[in-house]
């Protein structure tokens, strides 16, 4: 039933406008991010506040390799570094100097995932001895460093175009068919004799990627490595005593979680066609972490539910709040943005007060991150005897 509903959703929702399908597209991107962060925070117990940096890395790699931006890079090196300019011209050819690099997004995705994983290892290596608040502060600083680099990497070589961002990013193509549709098609793509809006096509691609990531994380959770993650989360010293190489396991958690963020970033750039530093602020990191905590840290279905609620509900409220006030009062009393943020914050506070382990925590006590374990009288052992 759930599978049939997911497949039918874009065709049903598009009858009320493509904006509802686009909301679901963005929600699926947040599901990918939340599942990646869940490996670090939920499984391994490492508080990461700089996770959005990997999302940004995947997005900017796609923007650099699938847009005219590399022509801007050539232009910026012509006067400042003429030798580098000649070397790039010899290596890449004059066509790239005029039109930029336009690789397929599908060839950029593994590159983005690999580079994000490498960056995850580089971030994790200096923080291996840190935990709790100290780790959170370091990862927060890392995320802000990446964001500031993006803003300032427009001089002397213009890689990111600074605060203005990069536009004209190529859309996804499958079998030569562009997801942006042909010119004049009103963002409608045609596959054989079948036509669908662009947002519907992106929905199915993102849904497939989410299913793949869920499959990988479920297999990981029930593997030997997944149990090592949980052991480190519960007691790192005991995990070391049991022979677990905590250094390598932590680095693998950072790398795998970061790679999922890189994939989501590449998909975001292809969907939007434009990216800028504002999309990768600290608020985004906190939002993804809230999804993991709200749903239930370490529990994959709960994390997916938390991402759907926190990513989709604010956008639904944006569409509902103004018409509802007009219907009830005849005019708008409270601005839609203010009211939706207030309702969202209030609901999160109430949920955390009543469900501290999340809306859908792990059904097994040993897999829970938050919550006390209640023992029956016959389970209590008197150690003084």
C-alpha positions in Angstrom: 0.0 0.0 0.0 2.8 2.4 0.9 4.6 1.7 -2.3 1.5 2.2 -4.4 0.8 5.5 -2.6 4.4 6.8 -3.2 4.2 5.9 -6.9 0.8 7.5 -7.3 1.5 10.6 -5.3 3.0 12.9 -8.0 0.2 12.1 -10.5 -2.4 12.9 -7.9 -0.7 16.0 -6.4 0.1 17.5 -9.8 -3.6 18.0 -10.3 -3.5 20.7 -7.6 -0.3 22.3 -9.0 3.3 21.2 -9.4 4.3 23.0 -6.2 3.1 20.1 -4.1 5.3 17.7 -6.0 8.2 20.1 -5.7 7.7 20.2 -1.9 8.0 16.4 -1.9 11.1 16.6 -4.1 12.8 18.8 -1.5 11.5 16.5 1.3 13.1 13.5 -0.3 16.4 15.4 -0.4 16.1 16.0 3.3 15.4 12.3 3.8 18.8 11.6 2.2 20.5 14.1 4.4 18.8 12.9 7.6 19.7 9.2 6.8 23.3 10.2 6.3 23.5 12.2 9.5 21.8 9.4 11.4 24.8 7.2 10.7 27.0 9.7 12.5 24.7 10.9 15.2 22.2 8.1 15.7 24.3 5.0 15.1 27.7 6.2 16.4 26.7 8.9 18.8 28.9 11.6 17.4 27.3 15.1 17.5 27.9 16.7 14.1 26.8 20.3 13.6 28.7 20.8 10.4 27.0 18.1 8.3 25.6 20.7 5.8 29.2 21.2 4.5 29.1 17.9 2.7 25.8 18.8 1.1 27.4 22.1 -0.1 30.4 20.2 -1.5 28.3 17.9 -3.6 26.2 20.8 -4.9 29.2 23.0 -5.8 31.0 20.2 -7.5 28.0 19.6 -9.7 27.7 23.3 -10.3 31.4 23.6 -11.3 31.4 20.5 -13.6 27.9 20.8 -15.2 27.6 24.6 -15.9 29.3 27.4 -17.8 31.1 28.3 -14.5 34.5 26.8 -15.6 34.6 29.4 -18.4 34.5 32.0 -15.6 37.4 30.2 -14.0 39.4 30.4 -17.2 38.7 34.1 -17.5 39.8 34.8 -13.9 43.1 33.0 -14.4 43.9 34.8 -17.7 45.5 37.9 -16.1 46.4 36.6 -12.6 47.9 33.3 -13.4 48.7 33.2 -17.2 50.7 30.0 -16.9 47.9 28.2 -15.2 45.5 29.5 -17.8 47.6 28.1 -20.6 48.0 24.8 -18.8 44.2 24.5 -18.4 43.6 25.5 -22.0 46.0 22.8 -23.2 44.5 20.2 -20.9 40.8 20.9 -21.3 40.6 22.6 -24.7 39.2 25.9 -26.1 35.6 24.7 -26.0 35.7 24.4 -22.2 37.2 27.9 -22.0 34.2 29.3 -23.9 31.3 27.1 -22.6 32.5 25.5 -19.4 32.5 21.8 -18.5 29.2 20.0 -19.0 29.7 16.5 -17.6 26.7 14.2 -17.0 25.3 14.6 -13.5 25.4 10.8 -13.1 29.2 10.9 -13.6 29.5 13.8 -11.0 27.5 12.0 -8.3 30.1 9.4 -7.5 32.8 12.1 -7.6 30.8 14.3 -5.2 30.2 11.3 -2.9 33.8 10.4 -2.9 35.1 13.9 -2.3 32.5 14.4 0.5 33.7 11.1 2.1 37.3 12.3 1.9 36.3 15.6 3.5 34.4 13.6 6.2 37.6 11.7 7.0 39.6 15.0 7.1 37.0 16.4 9.5 36.8 13.3 11.6 40.5 12.6 12.0 41.4 15.6 14.3 38.2 15.1 16.4 38.7 11.4 17.3 39.4 12.2 20.9 36.5 14.6 21.3 32.9 13.9 22.2 29.8 15.7 23.3 29.8 19.5 23.3 33.5 19.7 22.3 32.9 17.7 19.2 29.8 19.7 18.4 31.8 23.0 18.6 34.5 21.7 16.3 32.1 20.4 13.7 30.2 23.6 13.9 33.4 25.5 13.1 34.1 23.2 10.3 30.8 23.8 8.7 31.2 27.6 9.0 34.7 27.4 7.5 33.3 25.6 4.4 30.5 28.2 4.0 32.9 31.1 4.3 35.3 29.5 1.8 32.4 29.2 -0.6 31.7 32.9 -0.2 35.3 34.0 -0.6 36.5 31.6 -3.3 35.7 34.1 -6.0 39.2 35.7 -5.9 41.9 35.5 -7.1 40.4 32.5 -9.0 36.7 32.6 -9.3 35.6 29.1 -8.4 32.3 29.7 -6.7 31.3 33.2 -7.8 31.1 34.2 -4.2 27.8 35.3 -2.6 26.1 35.5 -6.0 26.2 31.8 -6.5 26.3 29.7 -9.7 23.4 29.4 -12.1 22.6 27.6 -15.4 23.4 24.2 -13.9 22.6 21.4 -16.2 19.5 19.3 -15.3 19.6 15.5 -15.0 19.5 13.6 -18.3 18.4 10.0 -18.7 18.8 8.3 -22.1 19.5 11.8 -23.6 16.2 13.2 -22.3 16.6 16.4 -20.3 14.5 16.6 -17.1 14.1 20.3 -17.8 12.2 19.4 -20.9 12.7 20.8 -24.4 12.5 24.6 -25.0 8.9 25.7 -25.1 7.6 22.5 -23.4 6.8 24.3 -20.1 9.2 22.0 -18.2 7.5 18.8 -19.5 9.6 15.9 -20.6 8.6 13.3 -23.1 9.7 9.7 -22.9 8.4 7.9 -25.9 4.7 8.6 -26.0 4.5 9.5 -22.3 4.8 13.0 -21.0 5.2 14.2 -17.4 6.2 17.4 -15.6 9.8 17.8 -14.7 9.1 17.8 -11.0 7.5 14.3 -11.3 10.6 13.0 -13.0 12.8 14.3 -10.3 10.5 12.8 -7.7 11.0 9.3 -9.0 14.7 9.7 -9.2 14.9 11.0 -5.7 12.6 8.3 -4.4 14.8 5.7 -6.0 17.9 7.2 -4.4 16.2 7.3 -1.0 15.2 3.6 -1.3 18.8 2.8 -2.2 20.1 4.7 0.8 17.6 3.1 3.1 18.6 -0.3 1.9 22.3 0.4 2.5 21.6 1.8 6.0 19.4 -1.1 7.0 22.0 -3.6 5.9 24.6 -1.6 7.7 22.6 -1.4 11.0 22.3 -5.2 11.2 25.9 -5.8 10.2 28.9 -6.4 12.3 30.0 -2.8 11.6 26.6 -1.5 12.6 26.9 -3.2 16.0 30.3 -1.6 16.4 28.7 1.8 15.8 26.2 1.1 18.6 29.0 -0.2 20.9 31.0 3.1 20.4 27.8 5.1 21.0 27.0 3.3 24.3 30.5 3.1 25.8 33.6 3.8 23.7 36.0 2.5 26.4 34.1 -0.8 26.6 34.2 -1.0 22.8 37.9 -0.6 22.8 38.2 -3.3 25.4 36.2 -5.7 23.2 38.8 -5.2 20.4 36.9 -2.7 18.2 39.1 -0.3 16.3 37.2 2.8 17.3 39.4 5.1 15.3 38.7 3.4 12.0 35.0 2.8 12.8 34.5 6.5 13.6 36.2 7.6 10.4 34.1 5.2 8.4 31.0 6.6 10.0 32.0 10.2 9.1 32.9 9.1 5.5 29.7 7.2 4.8 27.5 9.8 6.3 29.3 12.5 4.3 29.0 10.6 1.1 25.2 10.5 1.4 25.3 14.3 1.9 27.4 14.7 -1.2 24.8 12.7 -3.3 22.0 14.9 -2.0 23.9 18.0 -2.8 24.4 16.9 -6.4 20.7 16.2 -6.8 19.8 19.6 -5.2 22.0 21.5 -7.7 20.5 19.6 -10.6 17.0 20.2 -9.4 17.4 23.9 -8.6 19.7 24.9 -11.5 21.1 27.6 -9.2 23.0 27.4 -5.9 24.3 30.0 -3.5 25.9 30.0 0.0 22.5 30.9 1.6 21.4 27.3 1.0 24.1 25.9 3.2 23.9 27.9 6.4 24.1 26.7 10.0 20.3 26.7 10.2 20.2 23.9 7.6 22.6 21.7 9.7 20.4 22.3 12.8 17.3 21.5 10.7 18.7 18.1 9.6 19.8 17.3 13.1 16.3 18.2 14.4 14.9 15.7 11.9 17.1 12.9 13.3 16.3 13.8 16.9 12.6 14.3 16.3 12.0 11.1 14.5 14.1 8.9 16.8 17.9 8.7 16.7 19.3 5.4 15.4 15.9 4.2 14.1 15.7 4.4 10.3 11.8 4.6 9.9 11.7 7.2 12.6 14.4 9.3 11.0 12.5 9.2 7.6 9.3 10.2 9.4 11.1 13.1 11.2 12.5 14.3 7.8 9.1 14.2 6.1 7.5 16.1 9.0 10.1 18.8 9.4 10.7 19.3 5.7 7.2 19.0 4.4 5.0 20.4 7.2 6.5 24.0 7.1 5.8 24.2 3.4 2.3 22.8 3.8 1.7 25.4 6.5 3.0 28.1 4.1 0.2 27.2 1.7 -2.5 26.8 4.3 -2.0 29.6 6.9 -3.0 32.6 4.8 -6.2 31.1 3.2 -7.2 29.8 6.7 -6.9 33.2 8.3 -8.7 34.8 5.4 -11.6 32.3 5.8 -11.8 32.7 9.6 -11.1 36.4 10.1 -11.4 38.0 6.7 -7.8 39.3 6.8 -4.3 38.1 7.7 -3.6 38.7 11.4 -0.2 37.1 11.6 2.3 36.8 8.8 2.4 33.3 7.3 6.2 32.9 7.9 6.0 34.0 11.5 3.0 31.8 12.3 4.3 28.6 10.6 7.7 29.0 12.4 5.8 29.5 15.7 3.6 26.4 15.2 6.6 24.3 14.1 8.6 25.3 17.1 5.8 24.8 19.5 5.0 21.3 18.1 8.7 20.3 18.5 8.8 21.5 22.1 5.7 19.6 23.0 6.9 16.4 21.2 10.3 16.5 22.9 8.6 17.0 26.3 6.3 14.0 25.8 8.4 11.8 23.6 12.1 12.5 24.5 13.2 9.4 22.5 11.5 10.7 19.4 8.2 10.1 17.6 9.3 6.7 16.5 12.2 5.3 18.6 13.7 2.0 18.1 11.4 -0.8 19.5 14.4 -2.5 21.1 15.8 -0.8 24.2 19.4 -1.7 23.4 19.2 0.3 20.1 17.7 3.5 21.7 19.8 6.6 22.2 17.4 8.3 24.6 15.2 6.9 27.3 15.5 4.9 30.4 15.4 1.1 30.4 12.7 -0.1 32.8 13.6 -3.4 34.5 11.1 -5.8 36.0 11.7 -7.0 39.6 12.7 -10.5 38.3 15.4 -8.8 36.1 17.1 -7.1 39.0 20.1 -8.9 40.4 21.5 -8.3 43.9 25.2 -8.1 43.4 26.0 -8.1 47.1 25.2 -11.8 47.4 
